[in-house]
């Protein structure tokens, strides 16, 4: 199966949402790590929605930059 041509029709919407959420959390972690001067981050001090929101902002920034080029 081609990685660019995957049929997601059999998946539940919750499964798709979880996949997206996990990806946004990972992107959010990268944003936090890159902003940390010493590389150490205590994720326990962040609100639960902080990492996905940072991930959304990072994706929006990338898409915004691509559309202006």
C-alpha positions in Angstrom: 0.0 0.0 0.0 1.3 3.5 -0.9 1.9 5.7 2.2 0.3 8.6 0.4 -2.9 6.7 -0.5 -4.3 5.3 2.7 -8.0 4.5 3.1 -9.2 5.9 6.5 -12.8 5.1 5.8 -12.9 2.2 8.3 -11.5 4.3 11.1 -13.8 5.9 13.7 -13.7 9.7 14.0 -12.4 9.4 17.5 -9.4 7.4 16.3 -8.7 10.0 13.7 -9.0 12.7 16.3 -6.6 10.9 18.6 -4.0 10.6 15.8 -4.2 14.3 15.1 -4.1 15.2 18.8 -1.0 13.0 19.4 0.7 14.7 16.4 -0.1 18.2 17.8 1.2 17.3 21.2 4.5 16.2 19.7 4.8 19.4 17.7 3.9 21.4 20.8 6.7 19.6 22.7 9.2 20.5 20.0 8.1 24.2 20.3 8.5 24.2 24.1 11.9 22.4 23.8 13.2 24.9 21.2 12.1 27.8 23.4 13.8 26.5 26.6 17.2 28.0 27.0 18.7 25.0 28.9 16.7 22.2 27.1 15.0 21.1 30.3 11.2 21.4 30.3 8.9 20.5 33.2 5.7 19.5 31.4 3.9 19.2 34.7 3.6 22.9 35.0 1.8 23.3 31.7 -2.0 23.2 31.4 -3.3 20.1 29.7 -4.3 21.9 26.5 -1.1 23.9 26.2 0.9 21.4 24.0 -1.9 20.8 21.5 -2.5 24.5 21.2 1.2 25.2 20.7 1.2 22.5 18.0 -1.8 24.1 16.3 -0.1 27.5 16.3 3.1 26.0 14.9 1.2 24.3 12.1 -0.7 27.5 11.3 2.5 29.5 11.2 4.1 27.0 8.8 1.0 27.0 6.5 0.8 30.8 6.7 4.5 31.1 5.6 4.0 28.6 2.8 1.0 30.5 1.4 2.9 33.8 1.3 5.7 32.4 -0.7 
